[in-house]
């Protein structure tokens, strides 16, 4: 079993995975991820709805710089991936990988849902992390 990329970023439940954000007690502003440290006391943790809409996207065609990237690939084995923002209306916009075989299948505004992706790393083994996929 893989470990999670970071505690408190997402949860997996019967209704599918959900992102964990923070709602600021003073004014209700929502931030992702949930703030930590001293700022955490200023927020209430909330689960973001499981479905949103594609707000923007691009294709990552080159291997990110190391560090902070810790993928177990190298320049020759790197596979490009879609990366984008998903808007959860009335809540927050979250950036993440988008799980599609062909970027041409993506359209701004299309329904998306939270997914869990296994991500092999060079230093921490296989991690479970969040991603987004088209909701069909």
N, C-alpha and C positions, 0 to 999 in steps of 0.2 A: 504494500500500500504506500502511496506517495504522501509526502507531507504537503501542507498548504504553503503557498508563497508567502503569506503573512497572516497572522491571526487577526480576526475581526474585520476582514475585508469582505467576505461573503459567507453565506450559510447555505447548506443544502437541506431541503425539507421535502415534505410530501408534495407540495405544489411546485417543486422545482427549485433551482438555485435562486438566491436573492442577494443583492449587494447590500452592504451595511454602510449607511451614511450617518451623519450627525445633524440634528436639528438644533440650532442655537436657541437656547432658552430665552434670551433677551428679545429676539425679533423673528424667530422661526426660519431664518435663512438655513438652507440645507447645504452641507459640504460633503464631498467624498474625497478621500476616505474619512471615516469618523476620526476627528482629531484625537491625539493621544497626549500624554504628559499632563502638565498643569491645565492646558486648554480643554481637556476632556470634560472637566467638571462644568464647563459652560454649555455643554451639549447633551442632548438625549440621543441615544442610539436608536435608529429607525431602520426598518427593512424597506428598501426601495422596491416598488412593484417589479415583477419579473419580466414585463414587456414594455418596450418603448419604440421609438422611431429613429431610423438612421438620420442623423443630423448632418454629418459630413464624413468623408473617407478619402483614403489615398492608398497607394501600394508602396510598401517598404521593399525596395528592390536591391538594397545593399545590406550587408551584415552590420548591425549596430556596433559601435566602438566598444572595446573591452578595456577597462570596466566602464560602465556598470553592467553591460550585457554579459550574461553567464551561460548562454546556450552552449550545448555540447557540439555544435557544428563548427566549421571553419569556413574560410573564404570560398573554397571549392564546393563544399556540401551545403552551404546556406541556400534555403529555399525562400523566395520572396513571399510576403504575406500581406493581407489587407489589414489596415489599421484605421480606426475611425472613432467617431463620437456618436453615442446613442443618447437621445433625449428621453428622459422619463418625465412626461408632462406634469407640471406643477411641483416637480421635485428637484431634479438635478440632471446635468449632462455629464456622462462618464466616458472616458477614453479607454479603448482596449483593442485587442486583436479581433478581427472579424473572420469567422470560419466559413470561407467560401472557396470553391475550387477555381472559380473564374470571376474576377472583379467586375466583368461586364454584367454579371447577374445582379449587381447592387444598384439601387436607385434611392436617391434622397427621399426621405419620408416613408420608406417601406418599413413595415413592422419588423422588429427585431426582438430577440429574447436573450436572456442571460444563459450562458452555457459554461460548463467546466471543461477545461482543456488540460491534458497532461503535457508537461513541458520538461523535457530532459535537460539537465544543466551540466556544466563542466565541474561544478564544485559542491553542489548540494543534492545530487541525485535527481530523481524525478519529482517534480512539484506539481500540485494541482493549483491551477490559477483560473481566474475568470476570463471569459471571452464573450463574444456575442455572435449569434447566428440568425439568419433570416427565420422569422416565425411563419411557418407554412400551415 
